[in-house]
Amino acid sequence: MSPTAKPAKPYNDFPLFAHPNGQWSKKIKGKPWYFGVWGDADKALNRYLDERDDIQAGRDPGRQEAVRETTTIAVADMLNLYLAELDKRCRGGDITQNHFASCQRTCKAIVAYFGRRVCAAGLKASDFAALRHSFPTTWGPAKVGVEIQRVRTIFKWAAESEIIPALPNFGPGFRKPEKRIVRTNRQKRQAVQGPLSFTATEIKTLLANSDGWMKAAILMGINAGYGNADCGRLRENNISFDSGWYDLPRRKTGIERRFYVWLETRNTIREAMRQRPIARDDRNDTLCFLTSAGCPVWWETPAGNTINNVARSFFKLCKKCKLYKPGRNFYSLRRTFETVAGATSDQPAVDLMMGHADDTMAAVYRQGIDDQRLIDVAEYVRRWLWTRKCDACGRTQFSVTDNWKCDSCGMIDARD
């Protein structure tokens, strides 16, 4: 028989016919369906008998098989699919390498607790409650809440992607801690640690004992709430050194960010740039801050690890100045800026300088913030940092670059 010759039915009552495409077929509800190759009529018949009821009921048998597979997928397989999708988003710039690494750690913790082969769709409320109780006792409510949210996000993604048939019942034992509990814990911690912000005197002590990029980073921290990663990514073209304006969306959130950079800060950044070594990687040539080894002061490795020279150097500086205490770090300069700037009562301007999202209805209608408001906030914090008593009249005196000028009598004093 030639390859194109259609075979006869095995027997007269055989319900299928030989289709020219090489398969046994039958038209059901006006649509042709295929059940197997000519060479195995028995297998095609068995498949037809298994699937005809689904087809008559309007269900796609192939789709039903896919659904059956989702009910048996293992936890490890589900997590691998999730991480593969996350890796694509990371490569596309939708999420940071640091976020990807955090999700990897969560996935490893899930596998370590449940095992690789447990059925993802079979997990129940009691299983998630047990997972919650396995978290380290050293974790505070805020960290517990973040981890719970990551786990719930993973399973939600799997359900929406039809990898599992439905979102599991997490139960009451796997909910984020109430905001009241988080606030109470934070208050207890602050009662023991004290304020995590810095005083003006402490910041001036840090500045007096630092130089190069570390001094410039401290000034950016108190000038506009700059963080560790911000310092590592700061490039020459992000700041207009003539006008003093910084205008760039915050990479973490994509929220618009604009602020006025003090003259003192600009001069210190220029000095740090003059002192910086040759970058080990040509892509880092335009970074404002580089370590003595020619590396960024903050960066993420391809493996998702964070190299945070800002935190390390600042920790050593605080130890040297005897200003270290648990919980207070470089990010505390951002806390300090928010606290001090908040006294201006111009929170929309402060939010823009910090790169914070404003989800209020007012933000929908607000068509912009005048530059003078941003200058006023920056100047308020500047005066808070650099003020002292005038030797001549005893009133307020504040810094102008390297000199001090009295608001009242106009006396200028260049003392340290």
N, C-alpha and C positions, 0 to 999 in steps of 0.2 A: 504494500500500500504506500503511495507517495505521501510525503509529509503534509501535503495540502488536502488530501482526500479525507473527508469527514467520515468517522466511523458510524456504523449503524448502532441503534440502541441495543443494549445487552439482551433485552426482552421487550415484548410489546408494551407492557404496562410501565416501563421505566419512565419516571416523570420528567426527566431532563432531556434536553436536546443538545446535540453537538454544535457549538458555536464556531464560526470560522476562526476566532482568535485562539483556538486550541483548548478551550475549556467547556465543561458541561454547564449549561445555563438554563434558566427558566424565567419567563416574564411574570412578575408578580406586581399587581396594582399598577400596571402600565409601564413598569421599569424592568430592564433586564438585570438579573443577578447571576453571579458566577460562583461556582462551588468547587471547582477542581479541574485538573487537566484530564484530557481524553484517556491517558494511559492508566488512570486509577478510578474507574467508574464507581466502585464500591465506596471509596473514601468520599467522593463527591456526593453520593447519595446520602451517606451518613451526615455530612455537613448540612445538606439541604434539609434533612429531617430535624436537625438540631436548631436551624435558624429560621425556618419558615414561619413559626408562630410569632417571633419578634418582628419579622418583615410585615406580616399581615397586620400586626398591631401598630405599625408605623415606626418601629424602632430599627436603627441601623445596627446589625449584628457586630460589625467591626467596632462601632462605638461602644457597644455593651461589653465587648471583650476588653477594651481599654479601661472602662470603669472597673471591671473585675480586677484588672492588674493594679489599679490604684489602691484597692483595699488590702493588698498584700505587700506593698513596697516597704522595704526595710528602712529604718531610721537613717542608717549610714548613707544609703542610696539617695534618700530625699535630701539630706544635708549636702551631699556632693552636688546635686543639681542646683541647690540654692547658691552654693559658693561659686559654681561655674557661672551662674547668671550675675552674681555680684562682681565677679572678676571682670566680666565684660563691661559692667558699668564703671568699674574702677579704671580700666584702661581707657574708657571713653571720657573720663574726667567728671562723671556724674557724682561719684563719691570719692573720698580721700583714701589713700593707702592705709592710714591709721584706722579709719572706720572699718575697712575690709579686714584688717588684722584683728580688731575687736570681735567682729562677727565670727571669724575663724576660731577664736578662743572659746566663744560661746558654743559653737558647733562641737568642738572637741569635748567640752564639758558634758554636753548632752549625750554624746556617744559613750563617754567614760562612765556615765551613770546608768543609762538604759541598756548599753550593749549595742553592737553593730546590727544584729539580725532581728531585733524586736520589730514587730509590725508597727509602722508609724500611725496608721489609722486606728490601731487598737488601743492606743494610750487613753487612759481614763483620768478623771479628776483626782483620784487617789494617787495616781502615778505622778502627776504634776505637783501635788501637795508634798509628796515625798522628795521630789527634786528640789522644791523650795527649802525643805528642811536640811538638805545636804549642803547648802551654801555655807561658806566659812562664817563662824560666829564673829569674826573680826569685821565683817562687812557692816556698814551702817545702813539705815533705811534707804538713803538715796542711791547707794550702789546696788542694793537688792532690787530696788525699783527699776533701775536701768537694765539689770540682767533679766528680770522677768519680762520687761517690755521687748527685749531682743528675742527671747524664746517665743513669745506670742507672735511677734512679727514674722519669724521664720515659718511657723505653722500657718499663719494667715496667708503668706505668699504661696505656700504649697497648696492650700485649698483653692485660692483664686487661680492658680496655674493648673488646677485639675490634676495635681500629682497625688493628692489624697482626696477622697470623695467629699469631705466636709470639714469645717473647722472643728477641732476637738472640743469637748467640754472641759475647760480648764478648772472649773470649780471655784468655790470661794477661797480655797487655800492657796491659789496661785494668782493673787491680785497684787498690784503695786501697793506698798504701804500708803496709808492715808496721809494727806498733806499735813494734817495735824501732828502725826507721828514724826514726819520729817522735820517740821519746824521745831518741835519739842527737842528732838535729838540735836539739832543745830544749836539751839539755845543752851543746852547742857554743855555741849562741846565748847561754845564760846565762853561760858562761865568759867570753865577750867583753863582754857587757852588764853582768854582775853581777846581783844579786837585783833583781827587779822590784817587790818590796814596799818599804814605807817603814819607817823606824825611828820610834820614839816621838818622838824629838827633831825629825825632819823633819816629822812631822805637826803638832807644836806650832808649828813655824816657819810652815807653811802657814796654820794657824789664826790666828796672830798677824798675818799679812799679808793676811788676807781679811776680808770682812764681808758682811752681807746674805745672800742666798740661797746664794752660793758657800760661805760659812762653814758654813751649815746643811747643805748637801749633803755637805761633807767630813765633818762629824760623823755624818751618816747612813751614809756610806760605811764608816767605821771602827766605828760602833756596831753595825751588823748587815750589812755587806757590800752596801750599796745601790749599784746601778749607775746609769749615765747615764739610761736609759729610766725606771727606777724614780723618779728625782728629777723627771723631767718629768711623771710621772703622779700624783705624790703629792698627795692632796686632804685637806682639813681633817678630814673624817670618817674617814680611814684610821687616825688616831691618837687614842687617848683621852688628852688632855692632862692629865687629872687622875690617872689610874692609870698612864699611861705605856705602855699596851699597843698594839701594832700587830698587826692580825689580818686578813690579806687574802691570797688565793691569788696566786701569782706569775703574771702575765699570760702570760709567755713559755711556761710549761709547764703552768699550771693546778695546780701543786703547792701544797699548803697551806704558808702561811708565817706565823709568829708570833714576835715578839720583844719584848723590853723596851727602851723608849726611855729613855735617860738623861735626867735632869733638865736637864743642861747642853744636851743636844740639843733638848729640848722648848722651853726658853727661847729658844734661838737661832732655832728655826723660828718661834716666835711673833713675834720681832723682825723676821724676814724678811717675815712676813705683814703686819706693820704698815707696812713700808716699800714693799710691792709696789704698782705702779701699777694703774690701772684696766685690766682685761683688754680687749683689742681685740675678742675674741669672747666673748659672754655665756656660752658653754659652759665657758670657762676661769676663771670667777669664783671657783670653789672650789679652784683649784690653789694649793698652798702657795707655789710658786716661779714668779715671772714675771720676764722680762727688763725692762729699762728701757723697752722698746717695748711692753710689755703682752702679750708672746707667751710660750708655754711655753718652758722652758729646754731641752726636748727634745721634738721632735714629728716626725711623718711627714706628708709632703705627699700629696695624692691621687695624684700621679704615682709615689709610692713612694720619693721622696728623703727622707733623714733630715736634719733641721736640729738639729745637736747643739751647742747653746750651752754645755752642761756641759763637753764636751771642749775647746772653744776657750778658754773662760775658765780652765779648769784648766791648760791648756798655757801660757797667758800667766803664770799665777801661779807655776808651776814655773820658768819662765824668770826671772821676777823674783827668786825665792828661790834661784836657781842650783841647783835640784834636778832639773832636767830631764836625762833621758838616754833614748836610743832604746828604745822598747818599754814604757816606764813611763808610765802615764796614769791617768786617774781610776779606771779599773777596777782599778788596782793597790791601791786602798784595800780592795776586795773580797778581793783576794789576801792582803792583810795581815791582814784580819779572820780569814779562814779559817786562816791560819798561826798566829796568836796564839791564837785560840780553841781550836784543835786541841790545845793544851797542857793543856786541862782534862780530856782523855780522855773527854769526853762527846760523841762524834761525832753520835749521833742528835739531841741538842739543837742542835748546831751546824748540822746539815743542815736542821732545821726553821726555824732563824733565817735561813739562806741561801736557803731555798726549793728545796733540792736533793731529787731523787727518791731514795728508798731502796728498792732492788729486792731486798734481802736477805729471807730467810725470816723473820728476826726482826721486820721491819717488818710482816709479815702478822699476826703474833701480838701485836705491841705495840699496846695499846689507848689510848695517849696518852702525853704527856710532861708531867710535873708542872711548873707554872709556876716553881717555885723553881729548877729546873734551868736554865731559860732565864735567870732573874735572875742565877744564879751565873755563867753564861758571860758575860753582859753585864758583870757587875761585874768579872770577871777581866780582860777586855779594857780596861775603864775604868781599873783600877788599873795595868795595864801602860802605858797612855798617860799618866796623870797621877800619876807617882811622882817623888820626889826626896829628897834627904837633908834631915832635920830639922836646923835650925840649933841647936836646944837639945840634942838627944841624939844626933844623927848617924844615926838610924835611919830607917825608911820613913815617908814623909809623902805623903798623897795628897789630890787635890782634892775638895772638897765645894762644888759650885756655884762661887762666885768665891773661896772661901777654901781654904786647905790645912790639913789636920788630921793630926797625927802619931798613928799607931796606938799608939805606946809611951807617950809622955808627955802626949798630949792637947793639945799646943800648936797653936794656930791662927795661921797666918801668911797675910796677905792680899797678900803681895808678888806682883808680876807674874812 
